[in-house]
Amino acid sequence: MFELPVRVLIEGKRSLRGSTLITGFHGVGQTGYLATSYLIHALAAVRIGFVEVSNPPPWIGTADGGLVTPFEVYKHGRTVMVKLEFSPHKSEEAEFAKVLADWAIEQKFKDAVLIGGLDSNYKRDGQELCTVPTGAYPNGVDFRGEVLEPGLLVYGPLAVMLGEFEIHNFPAVAVLPFADTARADPAAAALAIKRISKAYGFKVQVNELVKDAKFVERDFNQKNRMTCKSLQRMYS
């Protein structure tokens, strides 16, 4: 039997049934990554596992709690968050997204919220964000955003996950604030956090993220520059 190159590893025998999955990939404005990381910090979520891949990025960091690995799983109450410090290897990107979606379905999660960014060049007057719900996503959950208009496409890992969730009639939604394509955009991440927090009852303030927007952008860009050469060597 063919073994998938991506596995979700959870510590101990934890039941995640009824949980909400929140995750975001590196994309327009780095919105998904910034929002997920900040939610983990603000909710003081606990790391419960990892995502193991065949071709991990050649990177590891440190934090107060110890080592920080490229792909980690966190939990706060009935919310499970998957944080990606870097994008998966291109050869595994689609498989990563598919495995993550299938894992949530198999573990009988309640629903999933996927965070990404939309190119601000397509923004109309008065628009702040768009949503892309699956057919099974509850109509009663309001993010105060228009459903993505026909003709615009979701691209990348989020699209793979949404497709997998739709096939299996699983409740999921992509929350997509408009963001700057040329830089990390903490303001877009803050907007996503505000809307998700209101919809799901999280008590999260984004003042720190908005206040330190320039620092967040500078820190993120510096980390990218420091790792760019080693990533290019491995992924070329």
C-alpha positions as CSV (number, residue, x, y, z in Angstrom):
1,M,0.0,0.0,0.0
2,F,1.3,3.5,-0.9
3,E,2.3,5.5,2.2
4,L,1.6,9.2,2.0
5,P,4.7,11.4,2.6
6,V,2.8,13.6,5.0
7,R,1.6,12.6,8.5
8,V,-0.1,14.4,11.3
9,L,1.4,13.2,14.6
10,I,-0.5,14.0,17.8
11,E,0.9,13.4,21.3
12,G,-1.0,10.8,23.4
13,K,-4.5,9.5,22.7
14,R,-6.5,12.7,22.3
15,S,-10.0,12.9,21.0
16,L,-10.4,15.9,18.8
17,R,-13.9,15.1,17.9
18,G,-16.1,18.3,17.7
19,S,-13.1,20.6,17.3
20,T,-12.7,23.5,15.0
21,L,-9.6,23.4,12.7
22,I,-7.9,26.8,12.0
23,T,-5.0,27.1,9.7
24,G,-3.4,29.3,7.1
25,F,-0.6,29.0,4.5
26,H,1.9,31.5,3.2
27,G,0.2,33.4,0.5
28,V,-0.9,36.9,-0.3
29,G,0.4,39.2,2.5
30,Q,1.4,36.2,4.5
31,T,-2.1,36.6,6.0
32,G,-2.8,33.0,6.9
33,Y,0.5,32.5,8.6
34,L,0.4,35.7,10.6
35,A,-3.2,35.3,11.7
36,T,-2.7,31.7,12.8
37,S,0.5,32.4,14.7
38,Y,-1.1,35.4,16.4
39,L,-4.2,33.4,17.4
40,I,-1.9,30.7,18.9
41,H,-0.1,33.4,20.9
42,A,-3.2,35.3,22.0
43,L,-5.1,32.2,23.1
44,A,-2.0,30.7,24.8
45,A,-2.6,27.5,22.9
46,V,-0.6,24.4,23.8
47,R,1.4,22.4,21.3
48,I,0.0,18.9,20.9
49,G,1.7,17.6,17.8
50,F,3.5,18.1,14.5
51,V,3.1,17.5,10.8
52,E,5.8,15.3,9.5
53,V,6.9,15.5,5.9
54,S,9.5,13.8,3.7
55,N,11.2,17.0,2.7
56,P,11.2,19.4,5.7
57,P,12.5,22.9,5.3
58,P,16.1,23.1,6.6
59,W,15.1,25.4,9.5
60,I,14.5,25.2,13.2
61,G,14.2,27.9,15.9
62,T,13.9,28.3,19.6
63,A,11.3,29.8,21.9
64,D,10.6,30.0,25.6
65,G,9.2,26.5,25.6
66,G,12.0,24.9,23.5
67,L,12.4,24.2,19.8
68,V,10.1,25.5,17.2
69,T,9.7,23.1,14.2
70,P,8.4,24.0,10.7
71,F,4.9,22.5,11.1
72,E,3.2,22.3,14.5
73,V,-0.3,21.5,15.9
74,Y,-1.7,23.5,18.8
75,K,-4.9,23.3,20.9
76,H,-7.0,25.7,22.9
77,G,-10.3,24.3,24.2
78,R,-12.1,22.8,21.2
79,T,-10.0,24.8,18.7
80,V,-7.0,23.1,16.9
81,M,-4.6,25.3,15.0
82,V,-1.9,24.2,12.6
83,K,1.0,26.6,12.2
84,L,3.3,26.6,9.2
85,E,6.5,28.5,9.7
86,F,7.4,27.9,6.1
87,S,5.6,26.6,3.0
88,P,5.8,22.9,2.4
89,H,8.1,21.7,-0.3
90,K,6.5,22.2,-3.7
91,S,6.5,18.5,-4.4
92,E,4.4,17.9,-1.2
93,E,2.3,21.1,-1.0
94,A,-0.9,19.6,-2.5
95,E,-0.4,16.4,-0.5
96,F,0.1,18.4,2.7
97,A,-3.2,20.2,2.2
98,K,-5.1,17.0,1.3
99,V,-3.7,15.0,4.3
100,L,-4.6,17.9,6.7
101,A,-8.2,18.1,5.4
102,D,-8.6,14.3,5.4
103,W,-7.2,14.2,9.0
104,A,-9.8,16.7,10.2
105,I,-12.6,14.7,8.5
106,E,-11.4,11.4,9.9
107,Q,-11.0,12.8,13.4
108,K,-14.6,14.1,13.1
109,F,-13.9,17.8,13.6
110,K,-16.9,20.0,13.7
111,D,-15.7,22.4,11.1
112,A,-12.6,24.2,9.6
113,V,-11.7,27.8,9.1
114,L,-8.9,28.5,6.5
115,I,-7.2,31.9,6.5
116,G,-5.7,33.4,3.4
117,G,-5.3,36.7,1.5
118,L,-6.8,38.2,-1.6
119,D,-4.9,40.5,-3.9
120,S,-5.9,44.1,-2.9
121,N,-5.9,45.1,-6.6
122,Y,-9.2,43.3,-6.9
123,K,-10.8,45.2,-4.0
124,R,-13.9,47.2,-4.7
125,D,-15.0,50.2,-2.7
126,G,-16.3,49.2,0.7
127,Q,-14.9,45.6,0.5
128,E,-12.7,44.3,3.3
129,L,-12.8,40.5,2.9
130,C,-14.4,37.7,1.0
131,T,-15.4,34.2,2.2
132,V,-15.5,30.9,0.4
133,P,-17.7,28.4,2.2
134,T,-18.3,24.8,1.4
135,G,-21.9,23.7,0.8
136,A,-22.1,22.2,4.3
137,Y,-20.8,25.3,6.2
138,P,-23.5,26.8,8.5
139,N,-25.3,29.7,7.1
140,G,-25.7,31.2,10.6
141,V,-22.0,31.9,11.0
142,D,-21.4,35.5,9.8
143,F,-18.0,36.9,9.0
144,R,-19.5,40.1,7.5
145,G,-17.8,39.4,4.2
146,E,-19.1,38.8,0.7
147,V,-18.8,35.4,-0.9
148,L,-16.0,35.4,-3.4
149,E,-17.5,36.6,-6.7
150,P,-17.6,34.3,-9.8
151,G,-14.4,34.5,-11.9
152,L,-12.0,35.0,-9.0
153,L,-10.2,31.9,-8.0
154,V,-8.7,30.5,-4.8
155,Y,-5.3,29.1,-5.6
156,G,-2.8,26.8,-3.8
157,P,-3.2,24.6,-0.6
158,L,-6.3,26.4,0.5
159,A,-8.0,25.5,-2.7
160,V,-7.0,21.8,-2.3
161,M,-8.4,21.8,1.3
162,L,-11.6,23.4,0.2
163,G,-12.0,20.9,-2.6
164,E,-11.4,18.0,-0.3
165,F,-13.9,19.3,2.3
166,E,-16.6,19.9,-0.4
167,I,-16.2,16.4,-1.8
168,H,-16.7,14.9,1.7
169,N,-19.6,17.3,2.6
170,F,-17.5,18.8,5.5
171,P,-18.3,22.3,6.9
172,A,-15.4,24.6,6.1
173,V,-14.9,28.2,5.1
174,A,-12.0,30.3,3.8
175,V,-11.7,33.8,5.2
176,L,-9.9,36.0,2.8
177,P,-9.2,39.6,3.7
178,F,-7.7,41.8,0.9
179,A,-3.9,42.2,1.4
180,D,-0.8,43.7,0.0
181,T,0.9,41.3,-2.4
182,A,4.3,42.9,-2.0
183,R,4.9,42.5,1.7
184,A,3.7,40.8,4.9
185,D,0.4,42.5,5.8
186,P,-0.4,42.4,9.6
187,A,-3.4,44.6,9.1
188,A,-5.1,42.0,6.9
189,A,-4.2,39.3,9.4
190,A,-5.7,41.5,12.2
191,L,-9.0,41.8,10.2
192,A,-9.2,38.1,9.7
193,I,-8.6,37.5,13.5
194,K,-11.3,40.0,14.4
195,R,-13.9,38.4,12.2
196,I,-13.1,34.9,13.3
197,S,-13.0,35.9,17.0
198,K,-16.4,37.4,16.7
199,A,-17.9,34.4,14.9
200,Y,-16.4,31.9,17.3
201,G,-16.5,33.8,20.6
202,F,-12.7,34.2,21.0
203,K,-11.6,37.0,23.3
204,V,-8.7,38.2,21.3
205,Q,-7.4,41.7,21.0
206,V,-5.4,42.6,17.9
207,N,-4.0,45.9,19.2
208,E,-0.6,44.4,19.7
209,L,-0.5,43.1,16.1
210,V,-1.7,46.3,14.6
211,K,0.6,48.4,16.9
212,D,3.7,46.4,16.0
213,A,2.8,46.0,12.3
214,K,6.1,47.5,11.1
215,F,8.1,45.3,13.5
216,V,6.2,42.2,12.4
217,E,6.8,43.0,8.7
218,R,10.5,43.7,9.3
219,D,11.0,40.6,11.4
220,F,9.3,38.4,8.9
221,N,11.2,39.8,6.0
222,Q,14.5,39.4,7.8
223,K,13.7,35.8,8.6
224,N,12.9,35.2,4.9
225,R,16.2,36.8,3.8
226,M,18.2,34.7,6.3
227,T,16.7,31.4,5.1
228,C,16.2,32.2,1.4
229,K,19.5,30.9,0.2
230,S,19.3,27.6,2.1
231,L,15.8,27.0,0.9
232,Q,16.7,27.7,-2.7
233,R,19.6,25.2,-2.5
234,M,17.3,22.5,-1.1
235,Y,14.3,23.2,-3.3
236,S,16.0,23.8,-6.6
